[in-house]
């Protein structure tokens, strides 16, 4: 799925990239006062890039933006799934706002379907099932890094793609499940 984005000539155009940004080095090309703008201007971007990209000549930094949220396909919520989708961190905001720039990495099924309202498994166990699904879905990203990257050619240049998950976006409920956090949304006196 990573390669389907970086090999797509319609998507891999300079007009779709963050302005004044070199996608091969992961660095800004325009010198001037630093302003917080896109993900490459955040404090953790340089630290992440330095961690995942050791060979400055060959490594292609690829920060991923992951989206995770449950969606319903029927009126009662029994046919629901939680897609894990991603886009590339060097695409500009208008590109990231288009569905053409996103790919589905995997789907977490409705793990409570058929178990009834009185499903008495502990919350921790239910959450662990979801995290087991996420582990399988995200495993390919860590495998690429552990194996030294993904060799390919991007815009005519041979590179070693070094992906990392830089940002995860979604709603409060989904993000709380990702972090194993108590899901209250301000509705209880104490967690």
C-alpha positions as CSV (number, residue, x, y, z in Angstrom):
1,X,0.0,0.0,0.0
2,X,2.9,2.3,0.6
3,X,4.2,1.7,-2.8
4,X,0.8,2.3,-4.4
5,X,1.1,5.9,-3.2
6,X,4.8,6.7,-3.9
7,X,4.6,5.1,-7.4
8,X,1.4,6.9,-8.4
9,X,2.5,9.7,-10.8
10,X,-0.8,11.5,-10.4
11,X,-0.2,11.8,-6.7
12,X,3.5,12.3,-6.6
13,X,3.6,15.8,-8.0
14,X,5.3,18.8,-6.4
15,X,1.9,20.6,-6.2
16,X,0.8,17.9,-3.8
17,X,3.8,18.2,-1.5
18,X,4.3,20.5,1.5
19,X,5.7,23.8,0.1
20,X,9.4,24.4,0.3
21,X,10.1,20.7,1.4
22,X,12.4,18.2,-0.2
23,X,10.7,14.8,0.0
24,X,14.0,12.9,-0.5
25,X,15.9,14.5,2.4
26,X,12.9,15.3,4.6
27,X,14.2,18.8,5.0
28,X,12.8,22.3,4.4
29,X,14.4,23.9,1.3
30,X,13.6,27.5,2.2
31,X,15.7,29.1,4.9
32,X,14.0,31.6,7.2
33,X,12.3,32.0,10.5
34,X,10.9,28.7,11.8
35,X,7.2,28.6,12.1
36,X,5.0,25.7,13.2
37,X,3.2,24.8,10.1
38,X,3.0,21.1,9.0
39,X,4.2,17.9,10.6
40,X,7.8,18.5,9.5
41,X,8.0,21.6,11.7
42,X,7.0,19.9,14.9
43,X,9.7,19.2,17.5
44,X,9.4,15.4,17.2
45,X,9.8,15.2,13.4
46,X,13.6,15.7,13.3
47,X,14.1,13.2,16.2
48,X,11.9,10.6,14.4
49,X,13.7,11.2,11.1
50,X,17.1,10.8,12.7
51,X,16.0,7.6,14.4
52,X,14.6,6.0,11.3
53,X,16.9,7.4,8.6
54,X,20.6,6.6,9.2
55,X,21.8,6.7,5.6
56,X,21.3,10.3,4.5
57,X,22.2,9.5,0.9
58,X,19.8,6.5,0.4
59,X,17.1,6.6,3.0
60,X,13.7,8.1,2.1
61,X,12.0,9.5,5.2
62,X,8.3,8.5,5.2
63,X,6.3,9.8,8.1
64,X,2.8,8.2,8.1
65,X,-0.4,9.8,9.3
66,X,-2.7,7.1,10.5
67,X,-6.5,7.5,10.9
68,X,-8.4,5.1,13.1
69,X,-12.1,5.3,13.8
70,X,-15.1,2.9,14.0
71,X,-17.7,3.1,11.2
72,X,-21.2,1.7,11.0
73,X,-22.6,0.1,7.9
74,X,-26.1,-0.5,9.3
75,X,-28.6,1.3,11.5
76,X,-28.0,-0.8,14.6
77,X,-24.1,-0.9,14.7
78,X,-23.8,-4.6,14.5
79,X,-22.2,-4.4,11.1
80,X,-19.4,-2.1,12.1
81,X,-15.7,-2.1,11.5
82,X,-12.7,0.1,12.3
83,X,-10.5,0.9,9.3
84,X,-6.9,1.7,9.9
85,X,-6.0,4.1,7.1
86,X,-2.9,6.1,6.3
87,X,-1.5,8.8,4.1
88,X,2.1,10.2,3.7
89,X,3.3,13.0,5.9
90,X,4.9,15.0,3.0
91,X,1.6,15.5,1.2
92,X,0.2,19.0,1.8
93,X,-3.1,19.6,3.6
94,X,-5.3,19.9,0.4
95,X,-3.9,16.6,-0.8
96,X,-4.5,14.9,2.6
97,X,-8.1,16.1,2.5
98,X,-8.7,14.0,-0.7
99,X,-9.6,10.3,-0.4
100,X,-7.3,9.6,-3.4
101,X,-4.3,10.2,-1.0
102,X,-5.4,7.6,1.6
103,X,-5.0,3.8,1.7
104,X,-6.6,1.2,3.9
105,X,-3.9,-0.7,5.8
106,X,-6.4,-3.1,7.5
107,X,-9.8,-3.4,9.2
108,X,-10.6,-4.2,12.8
109,X,-13.8,-6.2,12.9
110,X,-16.7,-5.7,15.3
111,X,-15.3,-7.9,18.0
112,X,-18.4,-7.8,20.2
113,X,-20.8,-8.9,17.4
114,X,-22.9,-11.9,18.6
115,X,-21.8,-11.7,22.2
116,X,-24.8,-9.9,23.5
117,X,-25.2,-6.9,25.9
118,X,-24.1,-9.0,28.9
119,X,-20.8,-10.1,27.5
120,X,-19.0,-10.5,30.7
121,X,-15.4,-10.6,29.5
122,X,-13.3,-8.0,31.4
123,X,-12.8,-4.7,29.6
124,X,-9.1,-5.3,29.6
125,X,-9.6,-8.6,27.6
126,X,-11.9,-6.8,25.1
127,X,-9.4,-4.1,24.6
128,X,-6.6,-6.7,24.2
129,X,-8.5,-8.4,21.4
130,X,-8.6,-5.0,19.6
131,X,-4.9,-4.4,20.1
132,X,-4.1,-7.9,18.8
133,X,-5.9,-7.0,15.6
134,X,-4.0,-3.7,15.4
135,X,-0.7,-5.5,16.0
136,X,-1.3,-7.7,12.9
137,X,-2.4,-4.7,10.8
138,X,0.6,-2.5,11.8
139,X,3.2,-5.3,11.9
140,X,4.2,-4.8,8.2
141,X,5.4,-1.2,9.0
142,X,7.7,-2.4,11.8
143,X,8.9,-5.3,9.6
144,X,10.0,-2.9,6.9
145,X,12.1,-0.9,9.4
146,X,13.5,-4.0,11.1
147,X,14.6,-5.3,7.7
148,X,16.4,-2.0,6.8
149,X,13.8,-0.4,4.7
150,X,11.9,-1.0,1.5
151,X,14.0,-0.6,-1.6
152,X,12.2,1.1,-4.5
153,X,12.5,3.9,-7.1
154,X,10.6,7.1,-6.4
155,X,10.4,9.7,-9.2
156,X,13.4,8.1,-10.9
157,X,15.6,7.9,-7.8
158,X,16.6,4.7,-6.1
159,X,15.9,4.9,-2.4
160,X,15.3,2.9,0.7
161,X,11.9,3.8,2.1
162,X,12.0,4.2,5.9
163,X,8.4,4.5,7.2
164,X,7.3,5.4,10.7
165,X,4.0,6.2,12.3
166,X,4.3,9.9,13.1
167,X,0.7,10.9,13.9
168,X,-2.5,9.0,14.7
169,X,-5.7,10.8,14.3
170,X,-9.3,9.9,15.0
171,X,-12.1,10.6,17.5
172,X,-11.8,10.6,21.3
173,X,-13.3,7.2,21.8
174,X,-11.1,5.5,19.3
175,X,-8.0,7.2,20.5
176,X,-8.8,6.3,24.1
177,X,-9.0,2.6,23.0
178,X,-5.7,2.9,21.2
179,X,-4.0,4.2,24.4
180,X,-5.9,1.9,26.7
181,X,-7.4,4.9,28.4
182,X,-10.7,4.9,30.4
183,X,-13.4,6.1,28.0
184,X,-15.6,8.6,29.9
185,X,-15.9,11.8,27.8
186,X,-16.4,13.8,31.0
187,X,-19.4,11.8,32.2
188,X,-18.0,10.5,35.5
189,X,-16.9,12.0,38.8
190,X,-13.6,10.2,38.8
191,X,-12.0,7.6,36.5
